[in-house]
Amino acid sequence: MRLSINQRSARVGIVQIHEMFRVLELDAGDVAEPKQSHAPSLSRDTFVFPQTSIRAVEKDLAIVVPCMNEDPDILDGVLRGIPNDCLVILVSNRNLANFEVESKMLELICTTNERKCIHIHQKDPGVAEAFMSAGLSALVEPQDGAHSVRSGKGEAMMIGTALAKVAHRCFIGFVDADNLVPGAVNEYCKVYAAGLHYALYQTGTEDPHAMVRIKWNSKPKVRDGKIVFEKFGRSSRATNYWMNRLLTTLTTASADIDTDTDIDIDHNLDFASDTGEHAMTLDLALTVPFASGYAVEPHQYVHCFSTLSKGERPVQILQIETRNPHVHDCGKGDGHIKRMQAGGLSTIYHSPLAPKELKAEMRGFCKSQLGEVCSVDGEPEECVVYPCLQDMDWEVFKKVLEEKVEAVKSL
Ligand code: GDD
């Protein structure tokens, strides 16, 4: 793989966000590993990743696929797009009959393709018991006389992250189950591997946490019988706009902002703040508290900006634009988009970094655009943020999981 490298970046405290990198070649041929770790191969502005570097990360990478009632044929394509060396963790939240269908499909893929997968149901009482026993009861709710993990995409991602830790993986990536193009899924995983490799070994930062966020090349829609390759989805457009506004206000030392964070932002940086497709070092995923539902991705940014401080490990965030278009199930309705937007904006609105002038503007936007899913004065409901996974008792978690959950017994 060959990426274009961008030297521009923004810095908020210990977090460095790089301006967009781009995939220049999906397959850059047979190149040797660069001799010095900090010497980009070939040219200053591009970087070629040998297969060996990509494979080295993939062998340690768990790909979590959160899945809520997606078409099994589409899910099948997603699973087959994930590189063989990655561990697949499918976290499903659907009725038991369909769960059986998914299980059989996954088993077939694992057997014929000789690979490792874990399939888990979000509502498995054994999973809930493991989290409760390990000290993370906030993630769990009573259900039919027992307990289960709460519904939501963020909650599914937490289960996947915990399983990746139990399976001793160092990296974790997320891929939605409704992607219609297996080749795009494959590209995302390769980009995760290349990006993590770059962030860890080529940025000159000692022992960083690393995160890679995908910026889709386009999100095609059909309009008047023609395919239109739009650059942003409706939800991303709004979340990215307000995230950029938040970051811009940080540079203009507002009296409202109670922070001693050291900030260096280029106002023109382009942020991919709500991308569902992203990857990170597992220890970062264990440190960043997950927000519920669809607030999960923007919350990662807001958390990193407002909470991590000097003395902690630096965080390198790469944003990489892929080549494949992102074609997914976009028929989930207007209400779905609005709820997703409200979740994302809520993390920005309720951030301690958001000054009151920005909040007032956001209320105006929410009142006019998201009336049904916000309060009458336009305030987005504060989302639930769970305690971070790192603080769980991992020995207890593993023991209960192994006793109660069939799917993890082979780990
Ligand atoms: N296990 C589980 N449990 N999976 C869930 C749940 C849940 O409660 N809710 C949603 N999912 C799964 C879906 O099945 C899908 O695979 C993935 O999470 C994303 O959910 P969608 O409902 O398809 O989201 P979207 O495609 O509209 O939005 C995506 O892109 C946004 C950016 O534009 C998501 O990835 C968002 O998180 C992202 O912000």
Boltz pocket constraint, residues with backbone or C-beta under 6 A from the ligand:
constraints:
  - pocket:
      binder: B
      contacts: [[A, 65], [A, 66], [A, 67], [A, 68], [A, 69], [A, 70], [A, 91], [A, 92], [A, 93], [A, 122], [A, 150], [A, 151], [A, 152], [A, 153], [A, 156], [A, 175], [A, 176], [A, 177], [A, 178], [A, 233], [A, 235], [A, 236], [A, 274], [A, 275], [A, 276], [A, 277], [A, 293], [A, 294], [A, 297], [A, 328], [A, 329], [A, 332], [A, 340]]
      max_distance: 6.0
